[in-house]
Amino acid sequence: MQFIKLEIQGFKSFADKTTLEFSHKISGDKKGITAVVGPNGSGKSNIADAVRWVLGEQSLKILRGKLSEDVVFAGSEMKNRLNFAEVTATFDNTDQSAPLEYPEIVIRRRIFRSGESEYYINNSKVRLQDIVLFLAKAHVGQKSYSVIGQGMIDQIFALTPEARKNFFDEATGVKEYQIKRDQAILKINHTRENLKEVEIQLAEIEPRLRSLTRQKKRLEERAEVEKTLRELQRIHFTNIYNELKNLIDSFIDKKRIKENEISAGRTEAEKLSFGLEEFEKAATRGTAYGELNDRYQRFFRERANILGELEIIRAKKTLGASQTGGINLISLEEQRRKINNSLAALENETASNKNVLGQSDKNLADMKISLAEIQKQKQSHQADLSSSDKNSEHRLIADWDKIYKRIADFLHGLETADSLEKFEDLREEAHILRGDLVKFHQSWRVRPAAQNSNDPSRLVRIFEQESALLKQIADIEAAARFAKESAERLKAQTAALNAELERIEKTIHAAHGKDKGRQDTLFAKEEEELLAKQEKLDRDIKRLEMQLSEFQHKETEERRKLIDLEKTFREAQNKLRNLEQELSAINIDLTREQTRFEELERTLIAELPADLAQKIRSEKLAEQDLVQAQNPEFLQNLNKAKHQLELIGGIDENVISEHDSTAERFEFLSGQTADLQKSLADLENLIRDLDETIHKEFSKNFRVINEHFEHYFKILFRGGKAKLILEERAKEPEAEDGEEIGNGEEPEIKKTLEDRIAGIDIRANPPGKKISSINMLSGGERSLTAIALICAIISANPSPFVVLDEVDAALDEANTHRFAGIIEELSHKTQFIVITHNRATMEKSQMLYGVTMGQDGISKILSIKLEEAEGIVKKQV
């Protein structure tokens, strides 16, 4: 691997992008020497710092700064400061000496003024640790000999032997293995921490796993018992479910039949009620009867008046007859005959009316006795219901009491009514009462079913019987009043006829004593007119009498029909009431069974799994299951299974899943423990192998470096002796059998090179001198000794490139030439980038870069290839 290009932008004094290209092999096997020259302060050393920085240097002291942002161009009077710095190093890897399969490797580092850093390898973002490991594998030292600064020469001797050993770790090429070893130790520590955590978790999980295993076993036993119980419950509950469902279905069918019968009964009752309403509408016949009676009375009075007028005329005629000696006795006889006939008819009608009135009084007395008995039963039943908690029924009873009082007031008004207007008012009241009774009946019919022995429906039946009796009593009393009115009318008519008959008798009797042959014709015309009117009135009165008689006959027939209709209506109501009671009983039974069914549903939901409950709802029991359910020992077996389940106790059904997950976790952690222990053993073996490799490589390379150190020391000093001495630690006492050295945590593999070697001492004796310590050397001798050591390291373990920053500044001219010769000799093994002021070093280089700085404070690069320049000079000569 060879360093072929360095690109700097914004790094320290290199504000502008600057590119330095380093030559490849010049001739033979030389890798080339590039010299960087320039006046002091021009920024030459910034190139070495850029190389060191891009290779991952983190020490700001080595980079000659205090803050990370100090490496970013800070600006000048002519140019503003920059916000980032970037350095890119390009390496040729065609020989595949670097551990990356790329012909060219580009390492780039960028830093922002905010302090953020970025690292890239071939444009892929990486970590700093990745770059450090890559360079270690490529034998590029980050802190030792790959970049050697001005003060590092003196630092090599100023270091203690212990600190100096770190310098030789890179020099001997074991840094790569040490990095791997350190990473392995970190992994071991991390693995031990993980192993400890896993063991803690296993210690926590194991008791829980044992408990869960026991619970799982009990749950398996419970599962067997529960399986048996579920089978018995399936048979038991399915049997009950089907029985209740069949009962409910039968009650629903009965309810539907009763509802149909009730609907038909209500239809029939409504028809009968409509017929009763028609009869009530026909009650206006009473008004027509009154009108006929009024006309009859008016005609009868008119007839009496006419008879009076006739009597006056006849009196006048009689008076004339007495004067002429004659009277009209034939007419008087005819009138007497008619009056006697009318009296006979009235007597017959009065007798018939008297019979009707007597029968009405008898019926009325019987009904009042029945009414008193019913009212007594009503009071007794009301007393029984007064202690029950039936507020709604009490309200209905109170409503009935109000209606009953209104009926009583209506009957009293009916008894005391003495005019047609009052009868009209009573008829309106009767219509309103009927509507209220219908509403009351409907309210009572939809009441809740009675649940105790004091059934208020019995009281309603008593009320209905009382209402029917009251209505019949009202009808009989109305008929009795009508008969009484007819009796009064007949009595008045009889009295009037008797008075008329008495008058006629007197007239005839008076006429017999006088001259019957004389007739007065003076009033013949007026008498004829009055007789015509009388005859017409007699016809009208007879017609009205026939109408009244026919009306009474029809009224009697209608009342008989009304009584039959009312009887039929009451029978229909009783039948409807009985049907409703039967329906109420069916509803009670249905409600009871539905309540049991709902309770069974709640039991299924609470005690059984959803799938089993659904199966019970849908399946029918087989014959063998029915036989088993009817076995007397079936319930004993069911209760026994329940008791066994209770003895086992309640166990969370999640125990199995928790046990499985815990067991899986336990197995996983156990496997992790085995894996971690295996990894720990592998890492310990790896560290042993690395320790052996480090020891071998360090020993071998240290011997080579020691030999080359003495060789180059003799070249620079023209003789003398120099060598490197390993200072080993005192051996610890060996542990006895069964005894461990240390704290027992770190294995024996940690007894590595660091533990065996205390440090490295440098011994140097220039020609003719015997010096016990390098601190006794002069400044020039110290520089030459350090250069000899650096050249020995480069020769023994050559790095792909070495940057030397004015390491020859303290040499005189003779030693400068010797140093240049050594550099030329070593250029066959490594590539040199030398920052120098010496001509001898410049003469040995193939590429020369000059660094200048203008007034803007920015470093600039000038380059020249010396071989080309020599060729041009030779051509000119």
WOURCOR-V487564 format. One record per helix or strand of 3 or more residues. SS is the DSSP state (hx for helix, st for strand). FROM is the first residue (numbers start at 1). TO is the last residue. If there is no record, write none. Layout:
SS:FROM:TO
SS:FROM:TO
This chain:
st:2:9
st:18:21
st:33:38
hx:44:54
hx:68:71
st:84:92
st:104:112
st:117:121
st:124:126
hx:128:137
hx:152:158
hx:161:171
hx:175:324
hx:329:385
hx:391:416
hx:420:445
hx:456:512
hx:524:607
hx:610:618
hx:623:629
hx:634:648
hx:655:717
st:721:728
hx:748:750
hx:753:756
st:757:765
hx:774:776
hx:779:796
st:801:805
hx:813:826
st:831:835
hx:839:844
st:847:853
st:859:865
hx:866:876
